[in-house]
Amino acid sequence: MTTVIYFCGLLSLAFALFHIGFWKTFKWNEELKKLDVINRGVMQILNVQITYHFFFVAFICMAFPVELQSTKLGNAFLLGCSLFWVIRTVQQFIFFKANDYATYILTTAFIIAAVLFALPVFVR
């Protein structure tokens, strides 16, 4: 199961890098100007913070896979990460109405992340 935890780390790293690309991908230099100062700031702060979170999760998964699998604290961390992805999957259907390949790919990635983070807790 340590391999699964390492993969969770790689997946978190990939999401961090994806979020770093938001400014260019979503043309935030232009699009965020349409928002007032508060909302523009909130969008950017939330993105920076979630990027940090993904880097932190990647580090924890890569540095402490045995501890994550074998301790109550590690299991709680993994289940918390899994729940993060379950909630993110539900939000995909609430906040995004898009029916395109990108939506399906991201939703699938969120479900895979939820399962992978929970797997080491329930499968020994």
Phi, psi and omega in degrees: 000343178297329177297320178297318180294319174300318179296323175301321176297316178296320178296318178296320177298318179298319178293324176298313180295323176300316181291328175299327181280359183301320183302316181280313184303316184257014177050049184295334177301327179264312188293322183289341176296339180285345180266159174287170186302317182297307182295323177298315178295317180299314179303313183288319178297314179300319180293317178297317182292320179290327175297314176302315181303314180296319176298318180296314178299318178301314180299312181300316180296321182283326185273333187226046183297321181293316179296322179298322182279330192253358180239157177297319178297316178298317178296320178297319178299312180298316179293324175298319177294320178298315179296323174308313183286328175297312180297319179296324178296315179299317180297332178303320182279336180279315189261341180242126179257005184293138174242070179229174184298323181299318179297316180293320179295313179296317179299318177297318179298321179295318179294317178300316179298317179300316180292315183297319179292329180278331186308311182295340179283322187259341180246120182251000000 
